[in-house]
Amino acid sequence: MNVRHPLAAVLGVAGIVVGAIAAMDAPASAAGDELVATTTFNCTSSFPAYPWNGEITLSAVRPASSTTVTVTASMSQMAGVSPAEMNNLAFTNSLALTLGGTAVTLTGSGTVTAAASSPFDMPDLQGTFTSSADDVAAVVTSYSFEITAYHLAFTCTPTAGAALGTLTLAEGTPPVITPSVTPTTTTSATATPTASPTASSSANTGKAASGKVAFACTLSIGSAFDYDAKVSVSGYREDEGDPVSLVATMSDLPGIAPVPINGQMDFTLDVSVGGKKTTLTSSSAVDVAAKEEVPVADLSGEVDADGDELAVTVSGFTFDTPSLGVGAECEADAVSLGTMRVGSEPVDVASPTADSSSTASGGDLPKTGGGDSMPVVALWAMALTLLGVAGLLCVPRTRRQH
C-alpha cells in the first residue's frame, strides 16, 4: 500500500473525491497456511481520493482444543511517492473482514519512517474470532488507517477482488505482533531573529513603505497558488553612514489548513531598497489548530544604501518548514511599495498576532504603522505537507512469514 498527497488542496478545497484503480482479481496461492490475494480499493478522506492495489497476506492459528482463532494480516508496502520525509510518525490501521460469514476486525499500530520518495512498511494487524471449522472463506469489507500525528484518517472500500479465497485455520500457538514504539511528541524549538542595532540619540521620524503584492507561488511538491500579501517595510540608521536596518511585516496566511500545524517555519523576503537588493529573514515556531490563521513572523535585515528617502520594491518571498521538508517560492514583478523614509529612533517590532506559540522579534524600528498583519485571500500551503503522506499508489512487497 502506498500513500501520496494529491495537490488539489492548493485551491483551498478539501472535498471528498473517489479514485479508482485496476487490480488483480484472482486470489494467489501461498506456501503453508497463508492466504495471499490482491484487492481493488476506492479510498477516500477529507482530501481528494487516491488509488491503491492492496496485497493482503492472511494467516489463522488456534491452540489445540480451542475455538478461539487468532488472525494475522500483512499489507503490501507503501510506494515512495511522498515528497516529504516521514520521521517516526504514529500510525494505526484496521482491516475489516468476514471469515466464514463472521465479521472480524483486525487492528495494528506503530510508526512509519521513510525518506522523501522512499517506500515504507506498515504495521501488521491482528484480531480474533471463534470457529471450529478447518477453513473459512475470507472476504475483505474495508481497510482504514490514520496518521494520528496529523489526524489524517482514510477509509478504503473494495470494488473488486474482495473475495480473497479460502483461509486455513491451522492448529498451533498464535503469533504475537509487537507494535512499533509510538514517538514522543516534541515541540519544535523557537528560532529568534537577531535584534537590530540600538537607537541613536537623534529623533528623525521614519515612514514605512507599504502596499499589496500579488505573489505567484509554487510549492516544493509542485503545486501553484496565489498569495496576495500586504507588505510594509520600515528602516532606520543608527549613525550617518551606517547600513539601514530593515524590518518587514506581512499579512497572516489564512487559516485553511485542515490539520494542526506545529513546527518551525523560516521566511525570506527579497526587496530592493534605494536600488540595492537584499533579503530579509525570520523564523518562528508555529503551533496552531486546524483552520486557524498563521502569522508570518516579522522579517529583518539591512541594506547599505545612501540617503533618507529610499524607494522600496518587492520581488520574492519564501517559506520553509525544515522538519517537514516542504516550502514554497513566491515571485512578483518587482512591485513598488513606494518610498520609505529612514528614521533614527528605534522601537520594538510587534510579534505575530495569531493564536500560535511563535515569537518573532525582528529588532527595533520607527513606529511607522506597518506592524499590523492584514488577512488575505490566499492558500495556506503548509497543509499540503501533510497531504504528501496521505494518498496511496501501491507497490506490492514480498509477503512476510508469520
N, C-alpha and C positions, 0 to 999 in steps of 0.2 A: 504494500500500500504506500502511496506517496502523497505528500502534501504540497500544494502550491497556493499562493495567494493571487487570485485574479485581480486585475487592476481597475475595474470599473468604479471602485470607490473614489477615484480621483474626482468624480463629479459630485461627490458627497452623497452618493446613493448607496445604501446598504440593503438592497432588496434581496428577496429570496428567489433564486433562479435555479432551474433544474438542468443539469447537463447529462448527456447520455454517453455511453461508451460501448465498444464492442467487447465481447467476451468469448471465452471458450466454454461451451455449454456442457460438454460431456465430462462426467466425473473421471478422475485419473486414479488408477490403482496405485497402491503403495505397499512397501515391504511390511511384513508383520501385520499388526492390527491397526495400523494407521489408515485413515481415510484422507485423501488429498483431492481437492477439487477447486475450480475457479468459478467465481460468481460475478455476474454483472450487476453493478450498483448504480443508482442515482443518488447523489449525495447533496444535501442542502444545509445551509446555515443562514446566518444573518448577512452573508456575503454571497456573491454570485457562485453558482454551482461549479463543481469540479468533477471530472471523470475518474473512475477507479476500477481497475480489474483486480479483484482481491483473491489471491490464492489462500485457501484455508486448509490447515492440517489439523485433523482431529484424532484424539485417542481417548479410549474409555477403559477404566480399570475399576474392579470391585474386589474387596477381600473375599476369601473363601467363606461360604455360609452367610454372606451378607447380600442385601439387595440395594445397598447404597453405592451408586456408581459415581466415580469422580471423572469428569470430562475435562480434558486439557486441549486448548487450541493455540495454534501459532498462526500469525498473519504474515503475509509477504512484506518485504522490505519497502519502506517508502523511498521513492526515487529522489535523486538530488536536484530538485527544482526550486528549492527555497533560496532566494537571493540573499537572505540574511543568515548569519550564524545562529545556531541554536545551542545554547550553553546550559546543559543540565536543567532543562525546562520540565516542570512537573506535568505528568501526563496520565490520564485514566482512559480506559476503553471498556466496551461492553459488546458482547456478541449474543444475540437472541436466536434461539433455535427451537425447532420441535424435534424431539427424539422419540420415535415410536408413537407419535401423536401427543406427547407430553411437552408442554412449554418449559424450556430450560434457558436460563440466562447465565452466561459466563462473564466474569469480570477480571480486569487486570489493572495494575497501576505501576508507576515507576517514573523514570525520567528519560528524556531524549536529548542527545548531544550530537551535533554534526557541524562541520564547517559549511560555509555557504556552497550551495550547488553540490552537496555530497549526500549520498543515500544514508539511511539510518534504520535501525531496528526499532520495533515497538514491543511493549511488554506482552508476554504470554498471558492467556486468560484461563480461568478455571472456574468450575461450578459442579454441583452435584444434582442427581435426581435418583428416583427409586425405580428399579426394574429388576425382574428375574429372568428376562429374555436373554438369549445368546447374542442377538444382534438387533439393531433397530434402524429404521430409515431416518436419515438426517436431512433436515431441511432448514435453510437459513431464512429468518424473517427480517432481521435488520442488524446493522452494525453501527455503533456510535463511538465517538471519542471526544475528549476535551483536553485542550491545552490549558490547564487550570490556572497557570500564572496570569493568563490574559483573558480568562473566561470565554474562550473560543470553543463552542460546542458544535459538533457536526453529527448529522444523522444520515445514514446511508441505507437506502431501501433497494433490495434486489429487483431487477427487471428481467433477468434471465439467469439460468444456472443455479436457481435457489435450491433445487434438489441435489444434494451432494452425493448421495448414494447410500450404501449400507455400512453402518458403523458396527464393528465387532466389539462386544463387551467382554474384555479379557479378564481373567482372574489373576489377582496379584496385589501388590502394595501400591496404593495410589502415589504418584509423584508429588513432590512439594515444590511449588514455584515461589521464589523469593522476590518480592518487588524490589526494584532499584531504590536506593535511598533518595527520598524527596529532598531537594535542595533547601537550605535555609534561606529565607528571604532576607536580602540585604538592601540597604538604601545607598543609592549612588552618592558619591562624595560631591560636595558643592565646590565648584571652581569659582573663585572670586577674582574678577578683573583687577588689574593693577590700578591703584589710585593715581589721579592726576597730580601734578605739582601743586604745592601750596600757594596761597594767594599772595599777591603783592600788596603794597600799601596804597596803590593807586585805586581809583574808583571809576574807571571808564565803564560805561554801560554797554553791555553786549546785546546783540539781537540775533535770534536764530533765523536760519533759512529753512523754510518748511514747505511742504506740498505733497501731492499724491503721486505715487509711482506705480505704474502698471507693470508688474513683473511677469514674464513668461518663464515658468519653472518646469524643470524636468527632474523627476526623482531618480535616484541611483538605480532603482529597479525598473526604470523605463517609462513611467507614465508622465504625461504632461498635465499641468494645471496652471491656473492664473492666481496671482496674489496681488490685489490692489491695496497697496500699503500707504498709510500716512506716515511720512518720514519728516523728522525735524533734526537739524544739525546745528549745534552751538559750538563756540570756540572761545578760548581765552589765551592770552600770552602773559606770562608772569613778568618778564622783563623785556625791554626793547631788544630785538634781535634774536629772542628765543623762538623755538618752534611753537606753533599754535597747537594747544591741547584741544582735542575734539571729543564730543560725545554726541551720539545719535540716539534718538528714541524712535521706535517703530510700533505700528498697530499690533494689537493682540492677534494671534492666529485664532480663527473661530473655533468654537468647541464642537466640532462634528466628528471627532474620533469616537468610534463605537466601543472603545475599550479604554480602561485606565492607562495613563502614561506615567511611568516612573523611571527616571534616568537623567543623566547629564546631557544637556544639549549645548552645542557650540554654534555660534553665529558669526558671520562676517558680512560687512557691507563695504562695497567698493565705491569710493567717491573721488571726485576731483574738486579741490579747494584752491582757489586762486590759480588755477591752471596746473596744479601739482596733484598727481594721483597718489592715493593712499588707501589703505584698507583698515577699517575699524573692526574690532573683535569684542566678543563677550562670551561668557559661559555661565550657565546656571543649572541647578538641579531642579528638574520639573517633577512635580508629584500632583497630578490632577485626576479627578474622576472622569469616567466616560462622558463625553459631550460637554465638558467644561472648557471655557476659553483658556488658551495657553499663552502666556506673555512671552514676548521677545525681550530678553534682557538688554538694557541699555548698552550700547557699544561704544568703545573708546579707542583712541589712537592719537596720532599727532601728524602734523604736516609742516614742512619747512617752507613757509610762504611769507612774502613781504606784504606790508600794507594792512590796514584795518578793515577795509571793505573788500570781501572776498566772495567771488561767485562760486556757488556750490552746485555740482551735478552728481547724479547717482546713476551707476551703470550696472551694478550687480549685487546680489545677496545670496548667501548660502546658509543652510543649517545642516548639522550633522549630529547623529546620536551614536557615539562610539560604541556603546555597549550592544547596540543592535545592528551596527554596520549599515545603516540606511540614512541617507540625507537627501538634499535637493540643491540644485544650482538654478538660480533665477537671474534672468537677464532683462535689461531695459535699455532703451535707446538714448542713453546719456540725458536723462530727464533733468531739467533745471529746477532747482528749489529756490532760485533767486539769490539774493546777496546776503551773506552773513556779516554782521559787524562784530569784530573781535573785541571781547571785553577783557577786563583785567581783575575783576573781583569774582573769585570762585565761590560757588555754593554747592551744597550737596545735590547729587543726582538721585532722583526718585527710583526706588526699586520697582519691579513689576507689580501690577495691582491685581492680577488674577489670583484665584484660590489655589496657590501652589506653594511648595516648600522652597522655591527658588529664591536666590538673592542675587542681586546684580548691582554692585557699587562701582559705577564707572568712573568716579573721580569727581572733582569739583568744577563747576562751570557757572557762568552767569545765569540768573533766573530770566529766562527768555520766553517762557511759555511753551516750550517744546517737550515737556516731560510727560504729558498726558498720552496714554495709549488709546487709540481710536479703533472701534470694531470695524471689520472689513468683511466683504462677501467673498471668501476665498476658501481654498481647500486646506484643511489641516492634514498635511501629508504623512504625519507620523503614524496614522492608523494603518497605512499600507505596509509598514514594517511588520506588523502583526499578521497582516494578510499573507506575508511572504511565507508563513509557516502554516497556512490553513487549507489551501486547495490540494487536490490529490491527482497524481498521474502515476499509476502503479508500475513498478518493475518487479516481477516475481523474484523471490530469492529461494535458494535451496532450503527445503523443509528441514526443520530441526527434529532431532530424535528425542523422545521423552522416556 
